[in-house]
């Protein structure tokens, strides 16, 4: 994000002020984030050591590389319901 001019405004001088003016802050943050997709923003944040992560839906989880590499999901075939992906339940 760099250092946008609005970040220096008095209404954003500290955590309390940012909280009190969260509607304005949100507007600027949403404008900036509109240029990113969630995965790219997450990767860039991680590269800059910023602690945050996307809020994934249940439908997003099977596509996450970390969960795929650990084999967290497996496909189940049911005679009537058909095929679906399920979370593996740890044993023991």
C-alpha positions in Angstrom: 0.0 0.0 0.0 2.9 2.3 0.6 2.2 5.5 2.4 -1.0 7.2 1.0 -1.6 10.8 1.9 -4.8 10.0 3.7 -2.9 7.8 6.2 -1.3 10.9 7.6 -4.6 12.6 8.3 -5.4 13.5 11.9 -8.4 11.2 11.9 -6.1 8.2 11.5 -3.4 9.3 13.9 -3.8 6.3 16.3 -5.9 3.2 16.9 -8.6 5.0 18.7 -9.0 7.6 16.0 -9.0 4.9 13.3 -11.7 3.1 15.2 -13.8 6.2 15.6 -13.4 6.9 11.8 -13.6 3.3 10.6 -16.3 4.2 8.0 -13.9 6.6 6.3 -10.9 4.2 6.7 -13.0 1.3 5.3 -13.8 3.4 2.2 -10.1 4.0 1.5 -9.1 0.4 2.3 -11.8 -1.1 0.1 -10.8 1.2 -2.8 -7.2 0.0 -2.5 -8.1 -3.7 -2.1 -10.4 -3.6 -5.2 -7.2 -3.9 -7.2 -6.3 -7.2 -5.6 -7.7 -10.7 -5.6 -7.7 -12.4 -2.1 -4.9 -14.9 -2.8 -2.5 -12.3 -4.2 -3.2 -9.9 -1.3 -2.6 -12.7 1.2 0.7 -13.7 -0.5 1.9 -10.1 -0.6 0.9 -9.6 3.1 2.8 -12.8 4.0 5.9 -11.6 2.0 5.8 -8.4 4.0 5.4 -10.2 7.3 1.8 -8.9 7.9 -0.2 -11.2 10.0 -3.5 -11.8 8.2 -5.3 -14.4 6.1 -8.3 -14.6 3.9 -11.6 -15.7 5.3 -12.3 -18.8 3.3 -15.6 -20.4 2.6 -16.1 -24.1 3.0 -16.1 -24.3 -0.8 -12.7 -22.6 -0.9 -10.9 -25.0 1.4 -10.3 -28.0 -0.8 -8.4 -25.8 -3.3 -5.9 -24.5 -0.7 -2.5 -25.9 -1.5 -1.6 -26.3 2.2 -4.6 -28.5 2.8 -4.1 -30.4 -0.4 -0.5 -31.2 0.4 -1.5 -32.6 3.8 -4.3 -34.8 2.3 -7.0 -33.2 4.4 -9.8 -34.1 2.0 -10.9 -37.4 0.3 -13.6 -38.2 -2.2 -16.5 -40.3 -1.1 -18.9 -42.0 -3.4 -22.4 -42.7 -2.0 -24.8 -44.9 -4.0 -27.6 -42.3 -3.9 -25.9 -38.9 -3.2 -23.0 -39.5 -5.7 -19.5 -38.3 -5.3 -18.5 -35.6 -2.8 -15.4 -34.3 -1.0 -15.1 -34.8 2.7 -12.7 -33.7 5.5 -10.6 -36.6 6.7 -11.2 -37.3 10.4 -8.0 -38.0 12.3 -7.8 -41.3 14.0 -6.4 -41.8 17.5 
